């Protein structure tokens, strides 16, 4: 008993009917046009990234923890990192910075979705906000 040859099918992107390559058979999902292939690849990467959210986070944190010496901070806290590292340790400092970055990213995302309720009238920029009485440290950079 011989198998029937591969039959035509619709492209999953452009919906045009195509004949799959004989070697690919049922694995071919698009018609083979470069735009369709790129879009299919983009969708599959998006799906993989959605299903494996922690993959890059784990790799990033592992690499940071493997490095020795004083970590280079991307957070501009004004704290002396050498002193903080002596008090709590390098691994704890790296983890705290990582968690702070995640929190800041999430807060930035949340704040951008919700407009200020008690802000200035539309069309006006908010005035500078000063922390701890220090006129040089504002929380917003405009």
C-alpha angles and dihedrals in degrees: 000000000000126000118246116249118263111280130221118273137178120266110249091226111036096019093226116140117250140172110243120233109267093236094049096044110161095003095070109095103170135050092249099251109139094238091052092047092050092049092048090049091048092051093048092048090049090051092048092049090049091051094044103042095148097048098090093035091057093046092049094050093045092053092048091050093049093057115092130215129035111340118233108240123219090192115090099214098143090232119133101250094202091058094045090047091053091050101046106013134250098273093050091047091052092048092047091051091048093051090046091053091051091048093048091048092050093046092048089051093048094046093051091056096053121057118221110272097202097032129125120291114282115283094031125103117231115251122250118286116216126204126213092351092292107137092200099057113071122170095221125057109204 
